[in-house]
Amino acid sequence: MADFGEVLRSIGDFGLFQKITLFALSFPNFILPFHFASVLFVESDPERRCNTDWILSAGPNLTTEEQLNLTLPREEDGSFSKCRMFVPVDWDIDDIRENGLNETSGCVNGWVYGNMIYKATIVTDFDLVCERANFLEVAQTLFMAGILVGCLLFGPFAESFGRKRATQIPVVLMVVFCVTTGLCPNFYLYLASQFMAGIGYGGFRMNGIILATEWIGVSKRSWGACLPQLFAAVGQTVLAGVIYLVRDWRLAQLLRHVGILDRFIPESARWLLNRGRTDEANQLITKVANINKRTVPELVLEKVPHETWGVIILIQSPLLRKYFFTVIFAWFSLNVTYYCLSFNVGKLGLDVFMTQAMFGLSELPAHIMSIWLLEVLGRKVSFMSTILMGGLMCILLLAVPQGKTLQMHCKNHM
């Protein structure tokens, strides 16, 4: 009985059909990095002061300097407090000037921001400063939690309802909650929208690669895994330029609509065979052969097996179980490192836009080289060598002096 690999070789394992499908599944990855825009491009401690315009009703002709002197306490270094203000009083301006104000409170009327590199961020729109500063990390964590839920949810979903639906539904989620995120009037709705967008993000990234690789032969399967990541790296680079021009997180959210060529995305014939839908699989295989301008021998179609596989096999087999948990641990370590660096792109001491562009550009040769390494050296050597190299680079980061920005450190050695 012919296995599915033999069927692919007969109909073309990397023909026109596979290339169109791979492009259709890779293109949305160009837009996916924009989902991180609202939590990457922020000023966590922007220049600000409490809004004390209440005093203008008593003294409408006050200069800005007089207003601040009368309404804001000073820090030990002589600067105005960023998080405290004097409690408003119902006095006339002469009494305020003569007696002064002593009782302080938090910023009850919000903040006034200035001297910012952005027009608006979630920090300034939702006032994530002072006692609410930790909410920025909450936003980052909740988005990543959404990605985790998306992977856990759409993994089993793909097994039961097919790869095609498991890629289309996440795209719909991303488009819908991309728009709602950009229109959110408050922080809590923003968190809910980001969580749902994260679910779509996780579901699509995972199942898009699976669907692509299941239609590609072993010799070219590295393209199915690496080309989507290559598109994502280009998206990371373009993201820096878009934010540099836009400088507004809401507009950036609304610009990141995800497009996908649904008409060119087929179901996985492997999945159809696994579900016992042999006739549908044969029809799809014949269609693919026609697109690739190949002829499928009837003997091959008659011998297409009814495959049975699933996650349960990974657990039942001792060898596969060992590989499975090894890869899980490696992915955990990789993602912790990658996203810690990504979420702190603004804290490296260099221009945030240039740093983000460098992140994306540095990934381009890495993904291109990965295609070559996988085909020449194989999966095991490529996997081990790149993980060890990345781990070594992270250890070397410990040699970077603490307490100085990277920019200052570089200037001292020029």
JOCORBEL-V375752 format. One line per field, one symbol per residue. ss: DSSP state (~ for helix, > for strand, _ for the rest). phi: phi as a letter, one per 20 degrees, with the letter a starting at -180 (. if undefined). A space follows every 50 residues. Layout:
ss=???
phi=???
This chain:
ss=___~~~~~~~~____~~~~~~~~~~~~~~~~~~~~~~~~~_______>>> __~~~~~______~~~~~~~~__>_____>___>>>______~~~~~~~_ ___>>>____>>>______>_~~~~____~~~__~~~~~~~~~~~~~~~~ ~~~~~~~~~~~_~~~~~~~~~~~~~~~~~~~~~___~~~~~~~~~~~~~~ ~~~~~~~~~~~~~~___~~~~~~~~~~~~~~~~~~~~~~~~~~~~~_>~~ ~~~~~______~~~____~~~~~~___~~~~~~~~~~~~~~______~~~ ~~________~~~~~~_~~~~~~~~~~~~~~~~~~~~~~~~~~_~~~___ _~~~~~~~~~~~~~~~~~~~~~~~~~__~~~~~~~~~~~~~~~~~~~~~_ _____~~~~~~___
phi=.fefffffffeoebegffffffffeeggffeggffegfdeecdfcffbbf fdfgfffecfefffffgffedcfdefeneffeccbffgcedeffffffem dcfdbfffdncddbldedfbcffefdleclfdffffffffffffffffff ffeeffgffedoffffdffgffgfffefffffdfebffffffffffffff gfffgfffffffffddfgfdffffeefgffffffffffgfffffeemcff ffffeegedbegfeeefefgfgffemeffffffffffffffelcdefgff ffdffefcbrffffefegfffffgfffgfffffffgfffffffdfedend gfffffffgfffegffffffgfffeeenffffffffffffffffffffff gencffffffffde
